[in-house]
Amino acid sequence: MTQYAFFKGKIVPIDEAKVSIMTHALNYGTACFEGIRAYWNADENQLYAFRMPEHYQRLIQSMKILMMDARYSARQLCDITCELLQKENFHTDTYIRPLAYKADEIIGVKLHGLSDDLGIFATPFGRYVENEEGAKVGFSSWQRVSDNTIPPRGKITGSYINSAFIKTEAILNGFDEALVLNDRGHVCEGSAENVFLVRGRQLITPPVNEDILEGITRATIMELARTELNLEVVERPIGRTEFYVADEAFFVGTGVQVAAIASVDHRPVGNGGLGPIVKSIRDLYFDIVRGRVPRYRSWCTPIYVGEKAPAPAV
């Protein structure tokens, strides 16, 4: 259970981390956020935050898009997050949510001339998509926002109403997730995930100029595919029906992790389950994020100092 938050420059009880109903970000979506996962390694009695500096560097980039001043460096934000997690003393997989927001209590749509603030909280967290080993997916009737509408490369809170429309439509239509087209008719993402498909030994994903989030998990998977699995990684526009004839397909992201796509629009993808390449990627990814692969240990920030984590609160 979440007990604390970083709020107004210090760690406070979560019940004290509150904003007014008049807050600009609440009324106009003028905020940006990150999602960071920390993974519990029971063998080492340690919690590892995965690629935390990269996430905070991306948060600062999102803040720049929203004309916010970055009062903390990525390194300072990592230190604050470690302190917060140590105080929470979680012994389970955890999701960390930093949020930078326009804090003024005024009416008026704008970005300039406003004051900013930043908060962080963390909570125990498991799966984002329940059927990670084989999700049923349908194409959404909603279109992804474009870079000239609301920049998808920034994790801007207001833009996630687009994701909410997409996700709710998918669930109410009986799917686990959705695939989304951009205004050029190309497949760009899921409701809030990057996407890959496999054809032969090629791993294919949309490029960053196709209205996608520049995903940190996406970059991780591309590096692992090339260096560890000897796959060719291709970034290019993807047509809708390529998913109907793909050998395998999958979502990636901090929340979704690595989730296989079993079917698209009621058509099986490959064997209709968890294929061999996606399984290899999943297995390697989950070993890496828990700090079990020495050559990628630098991606994992240990939260607890010393050989063991403190005993959990009773």
C-alpha positions as a Python dict, from the first residue, in 0.01 Angstrom:
ca = {
    (1, 'M'): (0, 0, 0),
    (2, 'T'): (128, 346, -90),
    (3, 'Q'): (212, 544, 223),
    (4, 'Y'): (426, 836, 101),
    (5, 'A'): (481, 1075, -186),
    (6, 'F'): (738, 1332, -285),
    (7, 'F'): (532, 1653, -289),
    (8, 'K'): (619, 2022, -271),
    (9, 'G'): (988, 1943, -237),
    (10, 'K'): (976, 1679, 39),
    (11, 'I'): (853, 1330, 122),
    (12, 'V'): (519, 1346, 301),
    (13, 'P'): (240, 1103, 395),
    (14, 'I'): (34, 1028, 84),
    (15, 'D'): (-277, 1186, 237),
    (16, 'E'): (-96, 1520, 243),
    (17, 'A'): (-6, 1510, -127),
    (18, 'K'): (-314, 1692, -258),
    (19, 'V'): (-389, 1966, -509),
    (20, 'S'): (-683, 2204, -544),
    (21, 'I'): (-974, 2142, -780),
    (22, 'M'): (-866, 2472, -940),
    (23, 'T'): (-521, 2339, -1037),
    (24, 'H'): (-440, 2423, -1400),
    (25, 'A'): (-318, 2071, -1481),
    (26, 'L'): (-641, 1913, -1358),
    (27, 'N'): (-855, 2146, -1569),
    (28, 'Y'): (-649, 2155, -1889),
    (29, 'G'): (-427, 1845, -1895),
    (30, 'T'): (-112, 2057, -1866),
    (31, 'A'): (108, 1794, -1704),
    (32, 'C'): (346, 1520, -1804),
    (33, 'F'): (450, 1200, -1636),
    (34, 'E'): (671, 894, -1645),
    (35, 'G'): (614, 531, -1567),
    (36, 'I'): (909, 348, -1410),
    (37, 'R'): (911, -10, -1286),
    (38, 'A'): (1112, -155, -1003),
    (39, 'Y'): (1142, -533, -981),
    (40, 'W'): (1181, -744, -670),
    (41, 'N'): (1462, -1002, -674),
    (42, 'A'): (1380, -1242, -390),
    (43, 'D'): (1711, -1429, -422),
    (44, 'E'): (1904, -1109, -352),
    (45, 'N'): (1641, -950, -127),
    (46, 'Q'): (1673, -642, -346),
    (47, 'L'): (1446, -408, -543),
    (48, 'Y'): (1585, -293, -880),
    (49, 'A'): (1454, 14, -1064),
    (50, 'F'): (1490, -41, -1437),
    (51, 'R'): (1658, 226, -1651),
    (52, 'M'): (1556, 499, -1409),
    (53, 'P'): (1796, 770, -1538),
    (54, 'E'): (1665, 728, -1893),
    (55, 'H'): (1307, 767, -1772),
    (56, 'Y'): (1388, 1088, -1590),
    (57, 'Q'): (1576, 1223, -1890),
    (58, 'R'): (1259, 1162, -2093),
    (59, 'L'): (1047, 1333, -1826),
    (60, 'I'): (1267, 1642, -1856),
    (61, 'Q'): (1218, 1631, -2235),
    (62, 'S'): (839, 1615, -2188),
    (63, 'M'): (864, 1911, -1949),
    (64, 'K'): (1052, 2106, -2214),
    (65, 'I'): (769, 2048, -2463),
    (66, 'L'): (526, 2191, -2204),
    (67, 'M'): (749, 2494, -2133),
    (68, 'M'): (828, 2378, -1780),
    (69, 'D'): (1144, 2454, -1586),
    (70, 'A'): (1335, 2143, -1479),
    (71, 'R'): (1430, 2236, -1124),
    (72, 'Y'): (1576, 1888, -1064),
    (73, 'S'): (1830, 1700, -1274),
    (74, 'A'): (1772, 1339, -1374),
    (75, 'R'): (2031, 1235, -1115),
    (76, 'Q'): (1856, 1429, -840),
    (77, 'L'): (1523, 1271, -935),
    (78, 'C'): (1681, 926, -916),
    (79, 'D'): (1812, 1003, -568),
    (80, 'I'): (1471, 1130, -454),
    (81, 'T'): (1303, 818, -592),
    (82, 'C'): (1548, 587, -415),
    (83, 'E'): (1480, 769, -88),
    (84, 'L'): (1104, 741, -141),
    (85, 'L'): (1123, 368, -218),
    (86, 'Q'): (1346, 304, 81),
    (87, 'K'): (1087, 472, 301),
    (88, 'E'): (806, 268, 145),
    (89, 'N'): (1012, -52, 190),
    (90, 'F'): (829, -248, -79),
    (91, 'H'): (922, -616, -117),
    (92, 'T'): (735, -666, -444),
    (93, 'D'): (728, -541, -802),
    (94, 'T'): (652, -171, -796),
    (95, 'Y'): (538, 103, -1032),
    (96, 'I'): (677, 456, -988),
    (97, 'R'): (484, 758, -1114),
    (98, 'P'): (661, 1097, -1138),
    (99, 'L'): (425, 1380, -1239),
    (100, 'A'): (523, 1733, -1340),
    (101, 'Y'): (231, 1973, -1361),
    (102, 'K'): (119, 2334, -1402),
    (103, 'A'): (33, 2421, -1044),
    (104, 'D'): (-140, 2760, -1068),
    (105, 'E'): (-501, 2782, -954),
    (106, 'I'): (-635, 2992, -1240),
    (107, 'I'): (-872, 2981, -1535),
    (108, 'G'): (-716, 3020, -1879),
    (109, 'V'): (-571, 2791, -2145),
    (110, 'K'): (-198, 2851, -2195),
    (111, 'L'): (146, 2710, -2119),
    (112, 'H'): (352, 3024, -2062),
    (113, 'G'): (374, 3232, -1748),
    (114, 'L'): (266, 2950, -1514),
    (115, 'S'): (442, 2791, -1218),
    (116, 'D'): (532, 2421, -1219),
    (117, 'D'): (560, 2156, -954),
    (118, 'L'): (658, 1793, -942),
    (119, 'G'): (545, 1494, -738),
    (120, 'I'): (638, 1126, -722),
    (121, 'F'): (457, 829, -577),
    (122, 'A'): (501, 452, -602),
    (123, 'T'): (267, 157, -566),
    (124, 'P'): (289, -222, -585),
    (125, 'F'): (198, -328, -938),
    (126, 'G'): (166, -649, -1137),
    (127, 'R'): (41, -701, -1492),
    (128, 'Y'): (-101, -423, -1704),
    (129, 'V'): (-247, -665, -1961),
    (130, 'E'): (-365, -985, -1796),
    (131, 'N'): (-307, -1205, -2102),
    (132, 'E'): (62, -1122, -2148),
    (133, 'E'): (127, -1462, -2307),
    (134, 'G'): (-139, -1414, -2575),
    (135, 'A'): (-354, -1101, -2593),
    (136, 'K'): (-658, -1074, -2818),
    (137, 'V'): (-631, -747, -3008),
    (138, 'G'): (-852, -544, -3241),
    (139, 'F'): (-789, -237, -3450),
    (140, 'S'): (-939, 74, -3296),
    (141, 'S'): (-1184, 305, -3471),
    (142, 'W'): (-1002, 590, -3295),
    (143, 'Q'): (-696, 744, -3458),
    (144, 'R'): (-372, 824, -3274),
    (145, 'V'): (-303, 1192, -3210),
    (146, 'S'): (-32, 1331, -3438),
    (147, 'D'): (282, 1526, -3358),
    (148, 'N'): (113, 1841, -3490),
    (149, 'T'): (-189, 1784, -3263),
    (150, 'I'): (-48, 1668, -2928),
    (151, 'P'): (314, 1543, -2949),
    (152, 'P'): (310, 1166, -2877),
    (153, 'R'): (684, 1173, -2795),
    (154, 'G'): (593, 1360, -2478),
    (155, 'K'): (402, 1176, -2205),
    (156, 'I'): (150, 1459, -2175),
    (157, 'T'): (-144, 1382, -1948),
    (158, 'G'): (-404, 1553, -2166),
    (159, 'S'): (-318, 1333, -2465),
    (160, 'Y'): (-401, 1016, -2273),
    (161, 'I'): (-775, 1074, -2323),
    (162, 'N'): (-696, 942, -2671),
    (163, 'S'): (-558, 624, -2511),
    (164, 'A'): (-861, 601, -2283),
    (165, 'F'): (-1104, 607, -2577),
    (166, 'I'): (-897, 340, -2752),
    (167, 'K'): (-860, 110, -2451),
    (168, 'T'): (-1224, 127, -2340),
    (169, 'E'): (-1347, 57, -2693),
    (170, 'A'): (-1118, -249, -2711),
    (171, 'I'): (-1230, -391, -2376),
    (172, 'L'): (-1602, -332, -2442),
    (173, 'N'): (-1560, -503, -2781),
    (174, 'G'): (-1417, -813, -2610),
    (175, 'F'): (-1047, -757, -2677),
    (176, 'D'): (-756, -733, -2434),
    (177, 'E'): (-591, -444, -2619),
    (178, 'A'): (-603, -240, -2938),
    (179, 'L'): (-382, -149, -3229),
    (180, 'V'): (-405, 209, -3354),
    (181, 'L'): (-352, 378, -3691),
    (182, 'N'): (-211, 727, -3734),
    (183, 'D'): (-344, 992, -3973),
    (184, 'R'): (-141, 836, -4256),
    (185, 'G'): (-312, 499, -4211),
    (186, 'H'): (-4, 327, -4067),
    (187, 'V'): (3, 116, -3752),
    (188, 'C'): (177, 319, -3482),
    (189, 'E'): (104, 183, -3132),
    (190, 'G'): (-132, 6, -2899),
    (191, 'S'): (-350, 213, -2667),
    (192, 'A'): (-40, 298, -2460),
    (193, 'E'): (232, 63, -2583),
    (194, 'N'): (491, 33, -2857),
    (195, 'V'): (443, -255, -3096),
    (196, 'F'): (657, -502, -3293),
    (197, 'L'): (585, -774, -3543),
    (198, 'V'): (805, -1063, -3656),
    (199, 'R'): (839, -1183, -4015),
    (200, 'G'): (1111, -1444, -4061),
    (201, 'R'): (1415, -1324, -3870),
    (202, 'Q'): (1312, -960, -3897),
    (203, 'L'): (1178, -763, -3602),
    (204, 'I'): (975, -475, -3748),
    (205, 'T'): (854, -166, -3560),
    (206, 'P'): (729, 182, -3659),
    (207, 'P'): (994, 458, -3664),
    (208, 'V'): (985, 753, -3425),
    (209, 'N'): (833, 985, -3687),
    (210, 'E'): (516, 771, -3706),
    (211, 'D'): (351, 939, -3405),
    (212, 'I'): (483, 704, -3139),
    (213, 'L'): (629, 744, -2794),
    (214, 'E'): (1006, 709, -2807),
    (215, 'G'): (984, 413, -2574),
    (216, 'I'): (1264, 315, -2339),
    (217, 'T'): (1144, -46, -2334),
    (218, 'R'): (1121, -28, -2714),
    (219, 'A'): (1487, 80, -2734),
    (220, 'T'): (1581, -193, -2486),
    (221, 'I'): (1412, -465, -2694),
    (222, 'M'): (1572, -342, -3014),
    (223, 'E'): (1917, -358, -2857),
    (224, 'L'): (1859, -703, -2711),
    (225, 'A'): (1718, -837, -3037),
    (226, 'R'): (2027, -730, -3226),
    (227, 'T'): (2298, -815, -2976),
    (228, 'E'): (2157, -1118, -2796),
    (229, 'L'): (1915, -1287, -3039),
    (230, 'N'): (2085, -1206, -3371),
    (231, 'L'): (1766, -1061, -3519),
    (232, 'E'): (1751, -793, -3786),
    (233, 'V'): (1562, -491, -3652),
    (234, 'V'): (1380, -280, -3910),
    (235, 'E'): (1212, 54, -3842),
    (236, 'R'): (957, 133, -4114),
    (237, 'P'): (589, 217, -4164),
    (238, 'I'): (362, -83, -4110),
    (239, 'G'): (33, -158, -4287),
    (240, 'R'): (-269, -291, -4099),
    (241, 'T'): (-287, -629, -4274),
    (242, 'E'): (78, -704, -4205),
    (243, 'F'): (-41, -808, -3860),
    (244, 'Y'): (-279, -1060, -4020),
    (245, 'V'): (14, -1239, -4186),
    (246, 'A'): (285, -1186, -3924),
    (247, 'D'): (471, -1482, -3773),
    (248, 'E'): (454, -1320, -3428),
    (249, 'A'): (365, -982, -3280),
    (250, 'F'): (392, -819, -2940),
    (251, 'F'): (353, -504, -2732),
    (252, 'V'): (629, -350, -2521),
    (253, 'G'): (634, -76, -2261),
    (254, 'T'): (706, -12, -1896),
    (255, 'G'): (349, -93, -1801),
    (256, 'V'): (277, -377, -2044),
    (257, 'Q'): (635, -513, -2023),
    (258, 'V'): (648, -766, -2311),
    (259, 'A'): (305, -900, -2409),
    (260, 'A'): (250, -1142, -2696),
    (261, 'I'): (-32, -1074, -2942),
    (262, 'A'): (-226, -1395, -3009),
    (263, 'S'): (-482, -1260, -3256),
    (264, 'V'): (-571, -941, -3441),
    (265, 'D'): (-927, -872, -3556),
    (266, 'H'): (-1016, -1237, -3478),
    (267, 'R'): (-733, -1367, -3698),
    (268, 'P'): (-462, -1574, -3527),
    (269, 'V'): (-111, -1433, -3537),
    (270, 'G'): (132, -1715, -3617),
    (271, 'N'): (34, -2015, -3407),
    (272, 'G'): (-219, -1807, -3212),
    (273, 'G'): (-12, -1809, -2895),
    (274, 'L'): (325, -1725, -2749),
    (275, 'G'): (574, -1773, -3034),
    (276, 'P'): (940, -1873, -2992),
    (277, 'I'): (1095, -1532, -3065),
    (278, 'V'): (861, -1343, -2834),
    (279, 'K'): (919, -1605, -2564),
    (280, 'S'): (1296, -1563, -2596),
    (281, 'I'): (1262, -1186, -2571),
    (282, 'R'): (1029, -1210, -2270),
    (283, 'D'): (1252, -1455, -2084),
    (284, 'L'): (1562, -1245, -2141),
    (285, 'Y'): (1384, -920, -2051),
    (286, 'F'): (1251, -1048, -1720),
    (287, 'D'): (1592, -1182, -1624),
    (288, 'I'): (1753, -847, -1705),
    (289, 'V'): (1505, -626, -1516),
    (290, 'R'): (1553, -834, -1200),
    (291, 'G'): (1928, -786, -1215),
    (292, 'R'): (2008, -1147, -1309),
    (293, 'V'): (2219, -1075, -1620),
    (294, 'P'): (2556, -926, -1520),
    (295, 'R'): (2632, -747, -1848),
    (296, 'Y'): (2309, -545, -1817),
    (297, 'R'): (2331, -483, -1444),
    (298, 'S'): (2407, -116, -1510),
    (299, 'W'): (2045, -75, -1626),
    (300, 'C'): (1921, -173, -1280),
    (301, 'T'): (1942, 66, -986),
    (302, 'P'): (1945, -116, -649),
    (303, 'I'): (1716, 58, -403),
    (304, 'Y'): (1824, -87, -72),
    (305, 'V'): (2172, -16, 60),
    (306, 'G'): (2376, -312, 181),
    (307, 'E'): (2334, -680, 116),
    (308, 'K'): (1971, -711, 225),
    (309, 'A'): (1656, -507, 221),
    (310, 'P'): (1500, -413, 555),
    (311, 'A'): (1235, -645, 687),
    (312, 'P'): (885, -548, 570),
    (313, 'A'): (664, -359, 811),
    (314, 'V'): (430, -579, 1012),
}
